Amino acid sequence: MQILCIAILTLISGRVVDGKTGEPIDRARVSIGEVSVVTGSDGAFIIPDAALPLTLNVTAVGYATSKKTVRTSDEITIVLVPEGAELTENVTVTTDPFEGMEAAAASERSLNKAELQSTSMVLVGDALRAAQSLPGVVANNDLRADFTVRGASPEHVAVVVDGVLTDNFVHTFAGADSSERLSLSLISQDTVSDLSIMPGAFPSSFGGSTAAITSIETRDGNRVRPTGRFGTGIITTNGVVDGPLAGNRGAWLLSGRTSYADYVERLVRKITGTATKDDSELNFSDASFNVNYDLSPTMNVGIRSVFGVFGGNQGKANREKNKDDPDAIDTFDSRNHLLNVRLSYAPSSTVVATVRGFLTRGKYRVSDLPGRTLDSDDRTQYGVRSDLSLQAGRSNTVELGIYERIMQAKKVSISYRTSAPRFFENFDRSASESAVYIQDMWKVEPIRLSVTAGARLERNTLTRETSAMPRLALTWRSPGAIVFRAGMGAYRQLPDFNAVFGFFGNRDLKAERAVHYNLSAERSIGSRTRVVAEMYDREETRGLFSFSEPHLFPTGEVNVAANPFQNSLTGFARGADFMIQRRSANGLSGWMSYGFMRTRQHDAFSGLDFVADADQRHTLNMSGRWRLRPTFNVSSQFRYGSGQPIPGFLRRVPGSFEFSGVRNTARLDDYSRMDVRASRSFPHASWKWTLSGEVLNVLNHKNYYNVNSNIIRFRSTGLYFVSIEKSFGVLPSAGVYFEF
């Protein structure tokens, strides 16, 4: 008996859309085996004469591959998410493409997942470095992952990861005699879902800073299917795998990044003959793990852990060169860990409660050639955070919460340049901090007005203070296309343990204070473009300052007195930011921004007036990306700064510096850097690989950064130095990534 099998052919049609906004995706490739079509501007595609059932593979460079099994001829919708994002089969409908992470923020600059991928470097894949291109952000030292915002130093830009205020959560290295440092963030961009900077008048749910907040939300594993993404570049090798738990009641994610496997870099150096005699080593590795599980339809528990190590040595050549210096660094080791356990309860769409228990640890040690400790700094904090959100109808949302933490610091700094070891710093201290916050948002629909009023109350044992901080934000959507925002608030920041118990320590220090005023107007141009103009004023009081840098007396003598920290600074940072931004899944997407700023600080102890250490009058930041074809896209970013001060009492003379009686008058030259990147993907039936190449500082601008004496170590030698070092020139790099 012969059986005749007849395949019934049908027409398959559908649309490809962005999973975050629902926007149709142009130039996506939809494939069945060797047959493929490309979507049009409306995201639509048609495949004739297809035999059911079948599996569609949908790819677009910059997006993760989507696989869709089709069993009927009904029109289908296929969702794409950026590479390294959490897979989903559903669309999050967002009417505003510029919607930020914090609805109550008076000012916010954010990176979505696609922007994170395009602005982070192929070189290291650093989430914080991606933020350096955001409007208003100043990052003029290519060696550092941190940055300044509105004239505030990196120490006043708090980094919050999944709701936890971190302490120096970066890989870092600083020389024994130098105050300069090399750093990169502990978090790979592949594990981050959103990043936001709130440069002024931020909501009551955030504390720990007088200037700005950087909020990072890491992503969950996806619940669709197991996926993986692996890559290697000039410096780092990285990978991330994730997938659903059994029964689809949760998801897991595991990622890692290391420089120990930088085989590509070693091969390039060998082929090009660029290997140097300097055999010093710097290597880092970090890894993260998270798992979340549905205890019930309304309750979820999650565990997130991030761990990183950073170490190195000066190598044989430098050991020979520095053999007579007992304080020369031979090896260093830095370790950081974040553990965050979360329980979420959402009995309805109007009530969400979250409780987090957290632990952060940071250990840093520098040793000399015999292995003796030069500097050791151990930091630990642990505590609990609880947040509750209640929505009363469509017009009122109340948020409240508590934040409790215990902070511990152990610091040792030793010099061996004298017959007996000299301890500059040696303390082991702890303190606690308690905070409660509340904020209430009302929406007055008839006049399109939103009002958010809130307050934060903090009590700590380090400065023995209780501080109340009111905050207010207003948003008015005019009948036209303009949105006006205004915000103000009071903010506090605890002094670091070093300022209280260190070499220049003062046990009577109080928290620094600031009051923010923010006003902006936003004009929409179409559905995907906006223009924003923003003015701000930050008034600072009780700022910390130690009048201990070498400086000239009017008589011409150099004063090297060691004065303790005082709450003696008052000052301001005022300016305006202007930005035009387009955010879309198609065509050109990115921003162009200009910032103008003035700062001034007065020290009541010395009577001096000077600009802030992070002062920069003019700042221009631009970033853009464009998917030209289904498998090819380009991106670029450009940053310009008019030059920041070289902190200290210095003035420039031909080829050098000399001491001055006025602070922060010498400045670095203008900073300018343009980076370009291109990516080409090669899709296959069940996997794809992508080749990325980038050129950093493509215009070969000579950018410089300053290296100063560590003001504490200066006490061991009596020699103060400052030098201007040149950053890298044209720096090409390449990376290859595999995704399944």
N, C-alpha and C positions, 0 to 999 in steps of 0.2 A: 504494500500500500504506500502510495506517495502522498505526502502532505505538502500543500502549497502554502507558503507564508507570504503574506502581502503586507508591506509596511505602508501605513497610512501617513501621507505627508500633509503637513499643515503649515500655516503661517504663524510665526512667533513675533509678537510686537511688545514693546514696553518702553520704559524710561529709566535713565540712570540719574540718580540724584545724590546730592551731598547729605551725609547722615546728620550733620549738625544743623543745617539751615533748610534742607529740602530744596535747595536751588538746583535746577537741571545742570548736568555736567556735559559740557561740549567736548568733543574730541576724545571721548572714551572708546576703547576698543572692546567689542563684544564678540566672542569667538565660540564656535563649536568645531572642535578638531582643527582642520585646515581652513575652514570657512570663517570669515570675520567681517564685521561691518563697523563703521565708526558713527558715533552719535552726532546729531546735528546740534544747533544752538539751543533747541528745546529739550535736549537730552534724549530724544526719541530714537528708536532703532527698529528696523524690520528685518527679519530673517525669513525668506520664503523657503518652501519645500523642505521643512525640517521634520524629522521623524521623532515622535514622542515615545517614551520619556527621554529627556536629554539634560545635560549639565552645561550651563553657560559659564564661561570664564570671562570676567570683566576686569579690564586693567586700564589705568591711566597713570602716567608717571607722577609720582608724589602721593599716590593713593595705594592702599593695600589692595591686593587682588581679592575680588569677591567671586564666590562660586554659588550658583543658583541652580537647583534642580527643578525642572519644569515638567509638569505632568498633564497640563491642560493647555488649551490655546487661548485662555483668558489673558488679557493684557497684564503685564507684570511690572513691578517696580523693583529696581535693584539699587541698593544703598552702598555707597563707597565712603570710606573713612580714610584720613591721612595715614601714611605709613607710620608704624609705631603706635597707632591709636587702638583703643578698644573696639573690636569688631562688634557690629550690631546689625540687625535686620530691620530695625525700626528707624523712623525719621523723627528727630526732635524738632518740632515746628518752632522756629524762632522768627518772629516778625522783624526784629531789629538785628541786623548782622553785626552791630557794634555793641551788643549787650555784654556787659562786663560780668565779672564774678561776684561783685558786691553791688546790689541794687541801691544801697544806702550811701555809696561812696560819692562825695562831691567832686572828686577828681580821680580818674583811673586810666592807666595805660596797660593794655593787655595783649598777650600773644595767644592766639588759638593754636591748635595742634599743627596745622599746616604751616603757620608762621614760625613756630618753634623749629620745625624741621628745616625750613629754608634759611633761617638766620643763625642757627647753631653751626659751628664750623665742622667740616669733614675732618679737620685735623684732630679734634678732641671730643666733639659731640657734647658740648657743655651747655647745660640749660641756662645758667646764670650769664654766660657770655652771649647767649642769644638775646638776653634782655638789654645788652649794652647798646643796641641800635634803636631802642624805643625812644619816642619823643621825650625830650627833657632830661635824658640820662647822659651822664658824662663819664667816659671811661678812656682816659688818655694814657694809661699804662698797659701795654699789651701783655705784660706778664701776670696781670691780676684779673681774677674773675669778678671781684666786687667792683663797685662803682659809686659815684656820688650823685646826689639828686638835689637840685635847687640849693647849691652851696653847702650842703650837709655832707660830712665825711662818711665813709662806709660804716664806721662804728655807730652812726645815727640812722642807718637804713636797716631796719630789722628784717630778718628773713624768717618767715613763718612757713613751716612745711606741714601740710595736713592739720592745720590748727595749732601746731606746737611751735612756740617761740624758740628758735635754735640759738646756740652760742658758737659762733665761728665754725659753721657747718661747711667748711671747705678743706680740701687738701692745701696745706700751707707750708712754706719754708721761709725762714728769715735768718740772715747771717748773725753771728754773735755780736759783731761790731756795727751792723747795719740795721736801720729801722725799716729798710725796704724788704718786700717779700714777694715770693712767687706763689700763686694760688690758682686753683681751679675747683669748681663746685663738685660736691660728692654725688650729684644726681645727674644721670644721663638723660638726655632729652627724650629717649625712647620710653621712659617710665613716667613722664610728666604729661598730664592732660591739659592743664591750663597754667599760665603764669601771669600774674598781675602786679603792677606797681601802683601804689596809691601815694602820690607825692605830697598830698596836703589834705587836711580836714577829713581824715579817714574815720570810719565808723567806730562806735563804742566797743565793738567786739574785739578790737585790736588794741594792744598796748605795748609798752616796752621801748618806745621810740619817741623822740621829740621832733622827728623830721619826716620819715617816710616808712612805708611798709612794702616789702616784697612778699607776696603770697603765692606759694607753690602748691598745687594740688596734684598728687600722683594718681595714676590711673589704676583701675582694677583690671584683672584678667578678663578676657572676653568669654561670653557664655555661648558662643556660636559653634566654634570648633577649635581644636588645637592649632596654634600657629607658631611660627618662629621667624626671627629676623636676625641674621648674623652679618657682621661686616668687619673689615680691617682697613686701616688707613696708614698714614705716614707714622703716626705716633701710637694710636690705640687700636686694639681689637675688642669688639664688643658684641653682645648677643642678648636677645630677650626671647623667651618662650612663655606662652600662656595658653589657657584653655579652660573649659568648664569642668566642674566637679560632677561626680556621678549623680544622675537624676536632675541635672541642671539646677541644683540648689545652691550654687555658688561658683566661684572661679578662683584660679590661682595664677600667679605670675612670678617668674624668676628671671633676673637679669644680671649681667656682669660686664665689667669693662676693665681692661688692663693695658699697661704699657710694656709689660714683661714679654709680650708676644709680638713686639714690633718688628717682625721679620722683614716687612716691606721696607721700613726705614733703613735697616741694616743692609738690605740688598741694594737699595738705591745708592747709599753711601759707598758701597764697595764698587759698584759699576761706574759711578761718576768720579770716584777718587776724592770725595769730599770729607772723608774721615779725618778727624783732627787728632793731634797728639794729646789733647785734653781727654783723659780717660775717666773723668768723673762720671757718676751715675745718678740719675733721678728716675725713679720708677714709682708707679702708683697702681693700685687695684681697688675697685669697689664693687659691691654687689648689693642687690636688693631682693627682697622676697615679700610677697603679700598674698594672703588668702582671705576670702570672705565667704561666709556660709549663712544661708537662710535658716534660722532656727524655726521660723514660722513665716507665713505670708506677711506679717507685720514687723518681724524682728530679724536683724542681721548682725552678725558678729564678724569683725575683721581684725587681722594682725598684719602689721607692716613693720619691716625691719630693713634698715640700711646700714651697711658697714663698709668702711674704707680704710686703706693703709697707704701711706706715702713715705718713702724713704730714699736714702741715697748716701753717697760718700764722695769725698773730694778727689779720689783717685791717686795713683802713684806719683804723677807729675806734680800735683799740688802738695802732696805730702812732703816731697823733697823741698819744694819751694817754701813751705810754711813750717818746716821742722823746728825752727827756733822760736816760734810764737806759741806759747803755752795755751793761749786762748783761741787758737785757730780751730775751726770746726773740721772734724774728720767725718763724722757720721751724724745723721739725723733720722728721726722716726716720728711719724705722726699717725694717730689712729682716731677714728671717729665712729660713733655708733648711735643710731636712733631706733628706738623701739616704741611702737604706737599700737595700743590695743583699743579697739573701738566697738561699742555696742550701740546700735541704732534701733529706734522704735518709732514706727509710723502707723498708729492705729487708724488714721484717716488721712485724707489729702490735706487737711488743715492743721494737723498736729505732727510735729517731727521733734523727737528728743534724741540727743546723742551724748554719750559719756565716753571719754577717752582717758586711759591711763598711759603715761609716757615716761620714757627714760632716755636721756641723752648723755653721752660720755665723750670727752675729747682728751687725748693724751698726746703731749708733744715733748720730745727730748732731743737735745743736741749734746754731743760729746766730743771731747778732744781726741788726739791720737792715742794717748794711753787708755782711753775709754772712760775718762772721768766726766761727770756731768757738768756741762757749762750752763745750760738752761733746761729747766723741766717745768712744765705747766700742765696740770691735770684739772679738768673741769667736769663736774657731774651735776645734772639736775634731774629731778623726778617729781611727778605730781599728777594731778588729775584736772581735766577740763570737762565741764558739762554745759551743754547748750540746749535751749528749748525755743522752738518757733511755733507761734500760735497765730492762725489766720482767722479773723472774725469777719466773715463775709468777704466781699470783693474789695473793700476799701480800707481795711485795717489789718496790719501785721505787727505782732509784738515779738521781740526777740530778747531773751535774757539768758544769763549764764554766770558761771563761776570759774575761776582759774586759780588753782593752788599749786605752788611749786616750792621745792627745797633746792637751794643752790649751794654747791660746795666747790671750793677752789684751793688748790695746793700748788705753790709756786716756789721754785728755788733758782737763783741766779748766782753763779760763782765765778770768780776770777782767780787764775793761778799765776798772775804776773808778779805776785809778791811772795816772800818766803813762806808765808802761811796763807792758805786759801782765804779769800775775802768774799764774804757773803753780801751781795748787794740786796737780794730779796730772799726771804725765807719765811713763808707763812702758810698756815693751814686753817682756813676759815670756812664758815658756813652761814647762811642766812635763809630766811623764808619770805615769801611774798604771797599775799592773798588779794584777789581782785573779784569784784562782782560788776556786772554791767547790765544795762537795760536800754533798749531803744524801741520806739514805737513809730511805725510809718502809717500815715493817713493819706489816702487818696481822695481828693475832693474833685470828683469827676466833672461836675458842671463847668468848673473853671480850669480843668486839666492841671491841677496843682498837687504835688506830693510834698508832704512835710514829714521829716524824720527828726525826732527829738530823742536824745539819749544822754546817758551819763555813765561814767566809770568811776568806781571807788576802789582805791588800792591802799594796802597797808603792808609795810615791810619791816624787817628787823635789822636790815643793813644800815639804813639811815634813820630808823625809828620814826617814820613819818606815816601819816594818813593823808591821802590826797583825793580830793573830789574833782572830777573833770567833766564838765558839761559839754555837750556837742549838739550841733544843729545843722541840718541840711535841707535845702529847698530845691525843688525841680518844678519848673513851669513850662508846659508845652503850649506855645502860642498858637493861635488859630492858623497861622501860616506854617512854615517848615522850620521854625527856630525853636530850640530848646534852651532855656536859661537855667543854670545851676548856681547855687550859692551855698557855701558851707563855712562853718567856723567851729572852733573847739579848743579846749585846753589839753595839754599833753605833758607827760612826765617821763623821765628816763633815769634809772638808777645808775650811779657811778659804777665803773668796773671795780672788781676786787683789787686790781693793781693800784687804782687811784686811792683806795682807802687804806690798804695794808702794805703796798709796795714801797719802793725806794723813796718816792716822793709822796708817800701816803699821808692822808689826813683823816683821822678817825671821826672828825666832826663834819664831814661833807654831807650835803643834802642832795636830793634829786634835782637834775636839771629841769628847766621848765620852758615851755613854748606855747604860744597862742597862734593858731592858724586862721587866716582869712582867705577865702577862695571864691572867685567869681568867673563864670565861663558862659559862652554862648556858642551853640552848635547849630549849624545850618545844613540841612540835608540837600543833596543834589541828586535827584533820582532815588533809587532804592538801595544803592550800593556804595554811595560816596557821601562824605561829609566834610565840612570845614569847621574847625574849632578854634576859637580865640579864648585864651584864659589868662587872668591876672591873679597874682597871689602875693601874700605878705606873711612872713613868719617872724614873729617877735620873740626873741629869746632872752631869758633871764637865768641867773644862777648857773651859767655855763662853766665848765671846768677848764682851768688853765693853770699850768705850772710855769712860773717865770724863771726858768732854769736854763734856757738856751744861751750860749755865749753871746754877748752883745757889748757894744761900745758905750762907755760912759762919755759924757760931754768932754771930759778931760783927755779922751783918746785911749784910756786904759780899757782892757777887756775884762768884763765881769763874768765870772763863771759860778756865781752863787747857786746853791741847790735849794730852791724854795719848794715847799710842798704844794700840792694841788689846792686851789681855792675855788669856791663858787663865785668867781669875780667877774665873769664875762656877761655883758649884755650886748645885744646886737639885733640885726635883722637881715633877712634875705627877701628881696622884693624883685618882681620881674613879671614877664609875660611870655607865654608860649603860643605859637600859632602852628596849626597842623591841617593838612589836607590828606585824607585817607580814603582808599578804596579797598573794600574787602569783598572778594567774590571768588567763586570756584572757577571762573573762566576769565580769560583775558588778563590784563595787567592788574595786579593786586599789590598794595603796599601803602607807604605813606611818605610824606615829606614834611619836616617840621623845622621851625626856627625858634630859638629861645634867647631872650635878653634878660640879664640878671645883674643886680647890684647887691653886694653884701657889705656889712660894716660891723666891727666888733670893738667894744671898749673894755679894757681891763682895769677894774677899779684898784687893784693892788699896785700896778705900776703906773697907771694913768695913761697908758698907751692906747692909740686907736690904730686899727689895721683891718684889712680885708680878711675874710675867712680863708682857711687853708685850702678849701675846695672852691674858691671863687673862680668863675669863668664868665666873662661878660657876654660872649656870643657862642652859641651852640647850634650846629646844623646837623640833623640826622635824617637820612633817607634810606629806604629799603623797598625793594620791589621784586616780584617774581612773575613769570609768565610761562604757562604751558603752551608751547608752540605747536606740538604734535602729540598724539597719544603716548608716544614713548620718549619725548624730549622736552625738557624745560630749562629755563635759565633764571638765575636770580642774582641780585647784586645789592650791596649796601654801601653807603658812604657816610662817614662821620667827620665832622670838622669842629674844632674847638680853638678859641682864641688864646689858649694858654693859661695854665693855672699857676699860682705862686709856688715858689720853692720855700717851704716853711722854714722860718728862722730869720735871724737878724743879719741878712746878707745883702750885698749889692754886687752886681757884676762889674768886673774890670776885664780888659782884654785878655782872653784866654783863661780866666780864673774868677775867683770870688774873694771878697774881703768882708770883714765884719762891719756891721752898721748899727746905728742906734734906733733904727726904724724897722719894724717887722713886716715881712711878706711883701717887700717891694721888688725883689728879683723874681722874674717869671720864666717859665719854660717857653720855648718857641711855639708857634701855632701847631696844633695837631691836625693831621689830615690822613685819612686812610680809606681806600676804596677796595672792596673785595668783590670778586665775581665768581660765579659757580654755574656749572652746567651738568645735567644728569641725563643719562640715556638708559632706558630700561629695556630688557630683553625678556619678554614673557614667554612661558612655556605652558604646557597643558596643566600641570599641577604645581608649578613654582615659577619664579622669575628672579633674574639678577639685574642689578643696576650698577652702572659705572658712573661715578661722580668725580669730577675734577674741579678744583678751585684754585684761584690765585689770590693770595692775601697781599694787600698793599700794592696793587697792580700798578699804581702810578709812581711807586718807589719814592714816596715822600719820606724825608728824613725826620722821623719822630724820635723824641728824646724823653727820658724819664730821669728823675733825680734819685740819687742814693746818698743818704745822710748818715752821719754817725748815730748809732743808738745812744740816746742822751744819757742812759744809765751806764752803758759800757764806756762812754767817754770819761767817766770818773776814774776808770782804772788806768788810762793811758795819758790823760791830759791833752790828747790830740783830737781835734775836731776836724772832720773831713766832710766835704760835699763834692760830689762829682755828677756830671751829666752824661748818662749812658745812652748810646744809640740803640733803638729797637731794631727789629728785623726789617730788611728791605723787601724786595719782591720775593714772596715765598709761595711756590707752587706746591700743591699736594693732591693726592688722589685717593679714592677709596672704592671698594667694591662691596656690595651688599647682596645677600641671598635671602629670599623670602619664600616661605612655603605655607 
